[in-house]
């Protein structure tokens, strides 16, 4: 039997490829609502981040999340995303 293909996604902060399950997904719904998708199955446009705080801050600095989701992030959304990152 042929082994299953593991879905890979690129982190918007460091531009490295990781398994989809290991990444944090930020999604913008069709209504424009931005949320953190822990299941990885919500409908909408998604951006992926590896679970690294330095990578997250780099993505904020480069505005990579904003470009990927085609929105502008305010401080409230940035704090929501920061709160979902695991503590190291």
FIKOLZA-1660 file (N, C-alpha, C; in steps of 0.1 Angstrom, whole numbers, plus 5000, padded with zeros to 4 digits):
% residues 88
   i   px   py   pz ch aa at
   1 5008 4988 5000  A  X  N
   1 5000 5000 5000  A  X CA
   1 5009 5012 5000  A  X  C
   2 5005 5023 4993  A  X  N
   2 5012 5035 4991  A  X CA
   2 5010 5044 5004  A  X  C
   3 5022 5049 5009  A  X  N
   3 5020 5058 5021  A  X CA
   3 5013 5071 5018  A  X  C
   4 5005 5076 5028  A  X  N
   4 4998 5088 5026  A  X CA
   4 5007 5100 5026  A  X  C
   5 5003 5109 5018  A  X  N
   5 5011 5122 5017  A  X CA
   5 5007 5131 5029  A  X  C
   6 5018 5136 5035  A  X  N
   6 5016 5145 5046  A  X CA
   6 5015 5160 5041  A  X  C
   7 5003 5166 5044  A  X  N
   7 5002 5180 5039  A  X CA
   7 5012 5189 5046  A  X  C
   8 5018 5197 5037  A  X  N
   8 5029 5207 5042  A  X CA
   8 5024 5221 5039  A  X  C
   9 5027 5230 5048  A  X  N
   9 5024 5244 5046  A  X CA
   9 5036 5253 5050  A  X  C
  10 5037 5265 5044  A  X  N
  10 5048 5274 5046  A  X CA
  10 5044 5284 5057  A  X  C
  11 5053 5286 5067  A  X  N
  11 5052 5296 5077  A  X CA
  11 5054 5310 5071  A  X  C
  12 5045 5319 5074  A  X  N
  12 5046 5332 5068  A  X CA
  12 5057 5341 5075  A  X  C
  13 5061 5336 5087  A  X  N
  13 5072 5344 5094  A  X CA
  13 5086 5340 5089  A  X  C
  14 5089 5327 5089  A  X  N
  14 5102 5323 5085  A  X CA
  14 5104 5316 5071  A  X  C
  15 5092 5315 5064  A  X  N
  15 5092 5309 5051  A  X CA
  15 5098 5295 5050  A  X  C
  16 5096 5287 5061  A  X  N
  16 5100 5273 5060  A  X CA
  16 5088 5264 5060  A  X  C
  17 5090 5252 5054  A  X  N
  17 5078 5243 5052  A  X CA
  17 5078 5234 5065  A  X  C
  18 5065 5232 5070  A  X  N
  18 5063 5223 5081  A  X CA
  18 5050 5215 5078  A  X  C
  19 5048 5205 5086  A  X  N
  19 5036 5197 5086  A  X CA
  19 5025 5206 5090  A  X  C
  20 5013 5205 5083  A  X  N
  20 5002 5213 5086  A  X CA
  20 4997 5212 5101  A  X  C
  21 4998 5200 5107  A  X  N
  21 4993 5198 5120  A  X CA
  21 5002 5206 5131  A  X  C
  22 5014 5209 5127  A  X  N
  22 5023 5215 5137  A  X CA
  22 5022 5230 5137  A  X  C
  23 5015 5236 5127  A  X  N
  23 5014 5250 5126  A  X CA
  23 5001 5256 5132  A  X  C
  24 5002 5269 5135  A  X  N
  24 4990 5276 5140  A  X CA
  24 4984 5284 5128  A  X  C
  25 4971 5282 5126  A  X  N
  25 4964 5288 5115  A  X CA
  25 4956 5300 5119  A  X  C
  26 4958 5311 5112  A  X  N
  26 4950 5323 5114  A  X CA
  26 4941 5324 5102  A  X  C
  27 4928 5326 5104  A  X  N
  27 4919 5325 5093  A  X CA
  27 4911 5338 5092  A  X  C
  28 4908 5343 5080  A  X  N
  28 4899 5354 5078  A  X CA
  28 4887 5348 5071  A  X  C
  29 4875 5349 5077  A  X  N
  29 4863 5344 5071  A  X CA
  29 4858 5353 5060  A  X  C
  30 4848 5348 5052  A  X  N
  30 4842 5356 5041  A  X CA
  30 4836 5369 5046  A  X  C
  31 4832 5369 5059  A  X  N
  31 4826 5381 5065  A  X CA
  31 4837 5391 5069  A  X  C
  32 4849 5387 5069  A  X  N
  32 4860 5396 5073  A  X CA
  32 4865 5394 5087  A  X  C
  33 4859 5384 5094  A  X  N
  33 4863 5382 5108  A  X CA
  33 4876 5374 5109  A  X  C
  34 4885 5378 5117  A  X  N
  34 4898 5371 5119  A  X CA
  34 4898 5364 5132  A  X  C
  35 4902 5351 5131  A  X  N
  35 4903 5343 5143  A  X CA
  35 4914 5333 5142  A  X  C
  36 4918 5327 5153  A  X  N
  36 4928 5316 5154  A  X CA
  36 4921 5303 5152  A  X  C
  37 4925 5295 5142  A  X  N
  37 4918 5283 5139  A  X CA
  37 4926 5271 5145  A  X  C
  38 4922 5266 5156  A  X  N
  38 4929 5255 5163  A  X CA
  38 4927 5241 5156  A  X  C
  39 4915 5240 5149  A  X  N
  39 4912 5228 5142  A  X CA
  39 4918 5227 5128  A  X  C
  40 4921 5238 5122  A  X  N
  40 4927 5238 5109  A  X CA
  40 4917 5236 5098  A  X  C
  41 4904 5236 5101  A  X  N
  41 4893 5233 5092  A  X CA
  41 4883 5244 5089  A  X  C
  42 4885 5255 5095  A  X  N
  42 4875 5266 5093  A  X CA
  42 4876 5271 5079  A  X  C
  43 4864 5276 5074  A  X  N
  43 4864 5281 5061  A  X CA
  43 4870 5295 5060  A  X  C
  44 4876 5299 5050  A  X  N
  44 4882 5312 5048  A  X CA
  44 4896 5311 5044  A  X  C
  45 4902 5323 5043  A  X  N
  45 4916 5324 5038  A  X CA
  45 4925 5323 5050  A  X  C
  46 4935 5314 5049  A  X  N
  46 4943 5311 5061  A  X CA
  46 4958 5315 5059  A  X  C
  47 4965 5318 5070  A  X  N
  47 4979 5320 5071  A  X CA
  47 4984 5312 5082  A  X  C
  48 4996 5306 5079  A  X  N
  48 5001 5296 5089  A  X CA
  48 5014 5302 5095  A  X  C
  49 5016 5299 5108  A  X  N
  49 5027 5303 5116  A  X CA
  49 5033 5291 5124  A  X  C
  50 5046 5289 5124  A  X  N
  50 5052 5279 5132  A  X CA
  50 5051 5284 5147  A  X  C
  51 5052 5275 5156  A  X  N
  51 5049 5278 5170  A  X CA
  51 5061 5283 5177  A  X  C
  52 5066 5295 5172  A  X  N
  52 5078 5301 5177  A  X CA
  52 5075 5316 5178  A  X  C
  53 5077 5321 5190  A  X  N
  53 5074 5335 5193  A  X CA
  53 5082 5345 5185  A  X  C
  54 5095 5342 5182  A  X  N
  54 5104 5350 5174  A  X CA
  54 5098 5351 5160  A  X  C
  55 5093 5340 5155  A  X  N
  55 5088 5339 5142  A  X CA
  55 5075 5347 5141  A  X  C
  56 5067 5347 5151  A  X  N
  56 5055 5355 5151  A  X CA
  56 5058 5370 5151  A  X  C
  57 5067 5374 5159  A  X  N
  57 5071 5388 5159  A  X CA
  57 5077 5393 5146  A  X  C
  58 5085 5384 5140  A  X  N
  58 5090 5387 5126  A  X CA
  58 5079 5388 5116  A  X  C
  59 5069 5380 5117  A  X  N
  59 5057 5381 5108  A  X CA
  59 5050 5394 5110  A  X  C
  60 5048 5398 5123  A  X  N
  60 5042 5411 5125  A  X CA
  60 5050 5422 5119  A  X  C
  61 5063 5422 5121  A  X  N
  61 5072 5432 5116  A  X CA
  61 5072 5433 5101  A  X  C
  62 5072 5422 5094  A  X  N
  62 5072 5422 5080  A  X CA
  62 5058 5424 5074  A  X  C
  63 5048 5424 5083  A  X  N
  63 5034 5425 5079  A  X CA
  63 5030 5413 5070  A  X  C
  64 5036 5402 5072  A  X  N
  64 5033 5390 5064  A  X CA
  64 5019 5384 5066  A  X  C
  65 5014 5385 5078  A  X  N
  65 5000 5380 5081  A  X CA
  65 4990 5389 5074  A  X  C
  66 4993 5402 5075  A  X  N
  66 4984 5412 5068  A  X CA
  66 4983 5410 5053  A  X  C
  67 4995 5407 5047  A  X  N
  67 4995 5405 5033  A  X CA
  67 4988 5392 5029  A  X  C
  68 4990 5381 5037  A  X  N
  68 4985 5368 5034  A  X CA
  68 4970 5368 5035  A  X  C
  69 4964 5375 5045  A  X  N
  69 4950 5376 5048  A  X CA
  69 4943 5387 5041  A  X  C
  70 4951 5396 5035  A  X  N
  70 4946 5408 5028  A  X CA
  70 4937 5417 5038  A  X  C
  71 4942 5419 5050  A  X  N
  71 4936 5428 5060  A  X CA
  71 4947 5436 5067  A  X  C
  72 4942 5445 5076  A  X  N
  72 4952 5451 5085  A  X CA
  72 4949 5447 5099  A  X  C
  73 4959 5443 5107  A  X  N
  73 4958 5438 5120  A  X CA
  73 4959 5450 5130  A  X  C
  74 4949 5451 5140  A  X  N
  74 4951 5460 5150  A  X CA
  74 4957 5453 5162  A  X  C
  75 4960 5461 5173  A  X  N
  75 4967 5456 5185  A  X CA
  75 4959 5445 5191  A  X  C
  76 4946 5446 5191  A  X  N
  76 4937 5436 5198  A  X CA
  76 4939 5422 5191  A  X  C
  77 4939 5422 5178  A  X  N
  77 4941 5409 5170  A  X CA
  77 4955 5404 5172  A  X  C
  78 4965 5413 5173  A  X  N
  78 4978 5408 5175  A  X CA
  78 4980 5402 5189  A  X  C
  79 4973 5408 5199  A  X  N
  79 4974 5402 5212  A  X CA
  79 4966 5389 5213  A  X  C
  80 4955 5387 5205  A  X  N
  80 4948 5375 5205  A  X CA
  80 4957 5364 5199  A  X  C
  81 4964 5367 5188  A  X  N
  81 4973 5357 5182  A  X CA
  81 4984 5354 5192  A  X  C
  82 4990 5364 5198  A  X  N
  82 5001 5361 5208  A  X CA
  82 4996 5352 5219  A  X  C
  83 4984 5354 5224  A  X  N
  83 4979 5345 5235  A  X CA
  83 4977 5331 5231  A  X  C
  84 4975 5328 5218  A  X  N
  84 4974 5314 5213  A  X CA
  84 4987 5307 5211  A  X  C
  85 4998 5314 5211  A  X  N
  85 5011 5308 5210  A  X CA
  85 5015 5300 5222  A  X  C
  86 5021 5289 5221  A  X  N
  86 5025 5281 5233  A  X CA
  86 5037 5288 5240  A  X  C
  87 5037 5287 5253  A  X  N
  87 5048 5292 5261  A  X CA
  87 5060 5283 5260  A  X  C
  88 5072 5289 5258  A  X  N
  88 5084 5282 5256  A  X CA
  88 5091 5281 5269  A  X  C
% end
